[in-house]
Amino acid sequence: MNFPYFLARRITFAGQRTFSKLIVRVTIGALALAICSIILSVAILKGFKSEIIEKQRAFFGDILVLKNDLNTSYQNTPIYLSSTDISELKSIETVHSIVPFATKAGIMNVNGEVEGVLLKGIDKTYDQRYFRRSIVQGDTLDFSNNVDQQILISEYLANRLHLSVGDKFVMYFVQEPIRKRPFTVKGIYTTHSETMDKTYVIGSLDLIRRLNNLDETEVGGYEIRIAPFDSLERTTEEINEHLPIELNASNIKEQVPDIFNWLNMLDMNDNIIFVLMVVVAIINMISSLLISILERSSMIGILKALGYASSGIRKVFLYNSVYIIGYGLMIGNIVAIALYVFQTNTHFFTLDPANYYIEYVPMLITWYEVVFLNVAVATIGLLALFIPSMLIARISPIKVIQFK
């Protein structure tokens, strides 16, 4: 029979506690708070980063292939990739899709209001599900029905110009000669990113080709989507190795570095929360262990007088600590998972989209990350308790029994 485990169970479930009862409850509460805070902070950080990155990817893709020149205008220098070039790029394992696009500056003139925008042209091969997630009214472009006159605009522009789905307006394109084209609002989207919402409207690639006198093979650039996203830098290098010398591939982190630098800084907050919560939990666990040892000093003295080794007695209190840690972690996990499920289904907790680019607190975490966090907290806690448990070896059975 495992005597330390048997004795620990008796102490935990059948023993009478006096002044240690409160500290044990406080310890369990501190552990529950620690693991709950850690799980939720990781879930919120991952969810927030995922949502922000997906919004950027929806408009810029993962990797852009453009002309390798000094052109800084809104209208990219036309390029062309042959079917052989595209096949070579698609042969890269992490490349998921390659789609063409082009951009052209325009001026929206609606109800006496004027707004400068950047028309991004796409074709039917473009995966519009990335836009569909941001649509608040209407729908995405319909390439089967006069797509040249359809356009997606942001909610900011719709409010600014008093436009709704189905409304018509004229856009002017500054070139020689100046051209104008009629459009009908097909859908209204919002990204909550002021830069993108003020700048971009989405239309047809073929329209831009005709405006710029391009042939059917020429485009402004190519958007490449990859999977997994973690391979972004490596895939960018591989793509550049396959491209002609006059073209260059740059990834989304290079195009919007401020956003990704900001997201990387958030990782530090997550690490700080983890350290602080674990430190608070360890302090409470050590306090609980020391008080339990002092409370059971007479029992320790009797066991030593009967010849029981200090290492065995130490196991008794460590088993007792395992119970406290397990109970605290169980409560914390139940609360964290309940809040996670509640928020992901209701979006009850909201954010100011003007500051955070999203309307609600996003959460994303996997079961194996939850398991890892629990194991990490439990392991760190038990290792931290091993040193104060050495106090048992310094307890003299004669003095303890005599004092009793």
C-alpha positions in Angstrom: 0.0 0.0 0.0 1.2 3.6 -0.8 1.2 4.9 2.8 2.0 8.6 1.9 -0.9 8.6 -0.5 -3.2 6.9 2.0 -2.3 9.4 4.7 -2.6 12.4 2.4 -6.2 11.3 1.5 -7.1 11.0 5.2 -5.7 14.5 5.9 -7.4 16.0 2.8 -10.9 14.4 3.0 -11.3 13.2 6.7 -8.9 15.4 8.6 -10.1 18.3 10.8 -8.6 21.6 9.8 -8.5 24.7 12.0 -6.7 27.8 10.9 -5.4 26.3 7.7 -8.9 25.9 6.2 -9.1 29.6 5.1 -5.6 29.6 3.6 -6.4 26.4 1.6 -9.5 28.0 0.2 -7.6 31.1 -0.7 -5.0 29.0 -2.4 -7.6 27.1 -4.4 -9.2 30.4 -5.4 -5.8 31.9 -6.4 -5.0 28.9 -8.6 -8.5 29.0 -10.2 -8.0 32.7 -10.9 -4.5 32.1 -12.2 -5.4 29.4 -14.7 -8.6 31.1 -15.7 -6.7 34.4 -16.4 -4.0 32.7 -18.3 -6.4 30.7 -20.6 -8.5 33.7 -21.3 -5.6 36.0 -22.0 -4.1 33.5 -24.4 -7.5 32.9 -26.1 -8.1 36.7 -26.4 -4.6 37.4 -27.8 -4.8 34.6 -30.3 -8.3 35.5 -31.3 -7.4 39.2 -31.6 -4.3 38.6 -33.7 -6.2 36.1 -35.9 -9.0 38.6 -36.6 -6.7 41.5 -37.4 -4.5 39.4 -39.6 -7.5 38.0 -41.5 -8.7 41.5 -42.2 -5.4 42.5 -43.6 -5.1 39.3 -45.7 -8.6 39.9 -47.1 -7.5 43.1 -48.9 -3.8 42.4 -49.5 -3.4 38.6 -49.7 -0.4 37.0 -48.1 2.2 37.9 -50.7 2.1 40.5 -53.5 3.9 40.1 -56.8 4.6 43.5 -58.4 6.9 45.1 -61.0 10.4 45.6 -59.5 10.6 49.3 -60.1 10.4 52.7 -58.4 6.8 53.3 -59.2 5.0 54.7 -56.0 1.7 55.7 -57.6 -1.6 54.0 -56.9 -1.6 52.5 -60.4 0.9 49.6 -60.6 3.1 49.1 -63.6 1.4 46.3 -65.7 3.0 42.8 -65.5 2.4 39.4 -66.9 3.1 35.9 -65.7 2.9 33.1 -68.2 1.1 29.8 -67.5 4.5 28.2 -67.0 5.5 30.8 -64.4 2.2 30.3 -62.5 2.6 26.5 -62.6 6.1 26.9 -61.1 4.8 29.1 -58.3 1.9 26.7 -57.6 4.4 23.8 -57.3 5.6 25.4 -54.1 4.1 23.3 -51.3 2.8 26.2 -49.2 1.2 28.2 -52.1 -2.5 27.9 -52.0 -3.8 30.2 -54.7 -2.6 32.9 -57.2 -5.0 35.5 -58.4 -4.5 38.7 -60.5 -5.6 42.2 -59.5 -5.1 45.8 -60.6 -5.7 49.2 -58.9 -6.7 52.6 -60.3 -7.3 55.9 -58.5 -10.8 57.4 -59.0 -13.0 60.2 -57.8 -16.6 59.5 -56.5 -19.0 62.3 -57.2 -22.2 61.7 -55.3 -24.9 64.2 -54.3 -22.4 67.1 -54.5 -19.9 65.3 -52.3 -16.5 64.3 -53.7 -14.3 61.5 -52.4 -11.0 60.2 -53.7 -10.8 56.4 -53.7 -8.7 53.5 -55.0 -10.5 51.0 -57.1 -9.2 47.5 -56.7 -10.2 45.3 -59.7 -10.6 41.5 -59.3 -11.8 38.8 -61.5 -13.9 35.7 -61.1 -11.0 33.6 -59.8 -10.7 35.8 -56.7 -12.0 34.1 -53.5 -14.6 36.6 -52.3 -15.2 34.8 -49.0 -12.6 37.1 -47.5 -14.8 40.0 -48.5 -18.0 38.3 -47.5 -16.9 38.2 -43.8 -16.8 42.0 -43.8 -20.1 42.6 -45.8 -22.7 44.4 -43.6 -25.2 45.1 -46.4 -25.8 43.5 -49.9 -23.5 40.9 -51.3 -20.2 40.4 -53.1 -19.6 41.0 -56.8 -21.7 38.8 -59.2 -19.4 38.1 -62.2 -22.3 36.5 -64.2 -24.3 39.7 -64.5 -22.7 43.0 -65.8 -19.9 43.0 -63.2 -18.3 46.1 -64.7 -21.0 48.3 -63.2 -20.9 46.6 -59.8 -18.9 48.0 -56.9 -18.3 47.3 -53.2 -17.8 50.3 -51.0 -17.1 50.7 -47.3 -19.6 51.6 -44.7 -17.6 54.8 -44.0 -18.0 55.9 -47.7 -21.6 54.9 -47.7 -22.4 57.1 -44.7 -20.2 59.9 -46.0 -21.9 59.9 -49.5 -25.3 58.8 -48.3 -25.3 55.7 -50.4 -27.2 52.4 -50.0 -27.2 49.0 -51.7 -28.7 49.5 -55.2 -27.8 53.2 -55.5 -26.1 54.5 -58.6 -23.3 57.0 -59.0 -20.6 58.1 -61.4 -16.8 57.7 -60.8 -14.3 59.8 -62.6 -10.8 58.5 -63.6 -8.1 61.1 -64.0 -6.3 60.3 -67.2 -6.0 61.7 -70.8 -8.8 62.0 -71.6 -10.7 62.0 -68.4 -13.1 59.0 -68.3 -16.2 58.4 -66.2 -18.1 55.2 -65.5 -21.5 54.5 -63.9 -21.6 52.1 -60.9 -24.2 50.5 -58.8 -23.5 49.7 -55.1 -23.6 45.9 -54.9 -22.4 45.6 -51.3 -21.2 47.6 -48.3 -18.4 46.3 -46.2 -16.5 47.4 -43.0 -13.1 46.5 -41.8 -13.0 49.0 -39.0 -9.6 50.1 -40.3 -9.8 53.8 -41.1 -7.1 53.5 -43.8 -8.7 50.7 -45.8 -12.3 51.9 -45.3 -11.5 55.4 -46.5 -9.4 54.2 -49.5 -10.6 51.0 -51.1 -13.6 50.2 -53.3 -13.8 46.8 -55.1 -14.7 46.4 -58.7 -13.9 44.5 -61.9 -10.4 43.8 -63.2 -11.6 43.9 -66.8 -12.9 47.4 -66.4 -9.4 48.6 -65.2 -7.9 46.8 -68.2 -10.0 48.7 -70.6 -9.4 52.0 -68.8 -5.7 51.5 -68.9 -5.6 50.0 -72.4 -4.2 46.7 -71.2 -4.6 43.4 -73.0 -6.4 40.5 -71.4 -3.1 39.0 -70.0 -1.8 42.1 -68.3 -2.5 42.9 -64.7 -1.3 45.2 -62.0 -0.1 42.4 -59.8 -0.8 39.0 -58.3 -2.0 38.1 -54.8 -0.7 34.8 -53.5 -2.3 33.1 -50.5 -0.4 30.5 -48.6 -1.0 27.9 -45.9 0.1 27.7 -43.2 0.6 31.4 -42.5 3.6 30.7 -40.3 5.6 29.9 -43.4 5.2 33.5 -44.8 8.9 34.6 -44.8 10.2 31.3 -46.1 7.6 31.1 -48.9 8.3 34.7 -49.9 11.9 33.8 -50.5 11.0 30.7 -52.5 8.6 32.7 -54.7 11.3 35.3 -55.4 13.6 32.5 -56.5 11.1 31.5 -59.1 10.1 34.9 -60.4 11.7 36.7 -63.4 14.3 39.3 -62.4 11.9 42.2 -63.2 9.3 41.1 -60.7 9.4 41.1 -56.9 7.4 39.4 -54.2 6.8 41.1 -50.8 4.7 39.7 -48.0 2.0 41.3 -45.9 4.3 41.9 -43.0 6.5 44.0 -45.2 3.6 46.0 -46.6 1.9 46.9 -43.2 4.7 46.5 -40.7 3.1 48.8 -38.1 0.2 46.4 -37.7 2.4 43.4 -37.2 4.8 45.2 -34.9 1.8 46.2 -32.8 0.5 42.6 -32.7 4.0 41.3 -31.7 4.1 43.7 -28.8 0.9 42.2 -27.5 2.7 38.9 -26.9 4.7 40.6 -24.2 1.4 41.4 -22.3 0.5 37.7 -22.5 3.8 36.7 -21.0 3.6 39.3 -18.2 0.1 38.0 -17.3 1.4 34.4 -17.2 4.3 35.2 -15.0 2.3 37.4 -12.6 -0.5 34.9 -12.2 1.9 32.0 -11.7 3.9 34.0 -9.1 0.7 34.8 -7.1 -0.4 31.2 -7.3 3.0 29.9 -6.1 3.1 32.3 -3.2 -0.3 31.1 -2.0 0.7 27.5 -2.5 3.8 27.9 -0.5 1.9 29.6 2.3 -0.7 26.9 2.3 2.0 24.2 2.5 3.9 25.8 5.3 0.7 26.4 7.3 -0.3 22.7 6.7 3.1 21.6 8.0 2.9 23.7 11.1 -0.6 22.5 11.7 0.4 18.9 11.4 3.7 19.2 13.3 2.6 16.8 16.0 1.7 14.2 13.4 5.1 14.7 11.8 6.8 14.3 15.2 5.0 11.1 15.9 5.7 9.6 12.5 9.4 10.4 12.9 9.4 8.9 16.4 8.0 5.7 14.9 10.9 5.7 12.4 9.2 7.0 9.4 11.6 8.8 7.0 11.3 12.5 6.3 11.1 11.8 2.5 7.9 9.8 3.1 6.4 12.5 5.2 7.3 15.0 2.5 5.4 13.0 0.0 2.3 13.1 2.2 2.2 16.9 2.0 3.1 17.0 -1.7 0.2 14.6 -2.4 -2.0 17.0 -0.4 -0.7 19.9 -2.6 -1.5 18.0 -5.7 -5.1 17.8 -4.6 -5.2 21.5 -3.9 -3.6 22.3 -7.3 -5.9 19.9 -9.1 -9.0 21.3 -7.4 -8.0 24.9 -8.2 -7.2 24.1 -11.8 -10.5 22.3 -12.3 -12.5 25.3 -11.1 -10.4 27.7 -13.1 -10.8 25.6 -16.3 -14.6 25.3 -15.9 -14.9 29.1 -15.5 -12.6 29.9 -18.4 -14.2 27.4 -20.8 -17.7 28.6 -19.8 -16.7 32.2 -20.6 -15.0 31.1 -23.8 -18.1 29.3 -25.1 -20.4 32.2 -24.0 -18.3 34.9 -25.7 -17.7 33.0 -28.9 -21.4 32.4 -29.3 -22.8 35.7 -28.2 -20.0 38.3 -28.6 -21.4 39.8 -25.4 -18.2 41.7 -24.5 -17.6 44.5 -27.0 -14.8 46.7 -28.1 -14.5 50.1 -29.7 -13.8 49.3 -33.3 -12.2 52.8 -33.8 -9.4 51.7 -31.6 -9.3 47.9 -31.9 -10.5 47.3 -35.5 -13.1 44.9 -34.3 -16.5 45.2 -32.5 -16.2 42.4 -30.0 -13.6 40.6 -27.9 -12.5 37.7 -30.1 -11.3 34.4 -28.6 -9.4 31.5 -30.1 -7.7 28.6 -28.4 -7.2 24.9 -28.9 -7.7 22.0 -26.5 -4.0 21.1 -26.6 -3.0 24.6 -25.6 -5.4 24.4 -22.6 -3.8 21.1 -21.6 -0.3 22.6 -22.0 -1.1 25.6 -19.9 -2.5 23.4 -17.1 0.5 21.1 -17.2 2.8 24.0 -17.1 1.1 25.7 -14.1 0.9 22.4 -12.2 4.5 21.5 -12.9 5.9 24.9 -11.9 3.7 24.8 -8.8 5.0 21.4 -7.6 8.6 22.3 -8.3 8.2 25.4 -6.3 6.7 23.5 -3.4 9.6 21.0 -3.2 12.0 23.4 -1.4 9.6 24.5 1.4 8.7 20.9 1.9 12.3 20.3 3.0 11.3 22.1 6.3 9.9 18.7 7.4 13.5 17.3 7.8 14.3 20.1 10.3 11.4 19.2 12.6 12.6 17.5 15.8 10.2 14.8 17.0 11.2 15.2 20.7 10.5 19.0 20.7 7.2 18.7 18.8 5.9 15.9 21.0 7.1 17.6 24.2 5.4 20.9 23.1 2.2 19.0 22.4 
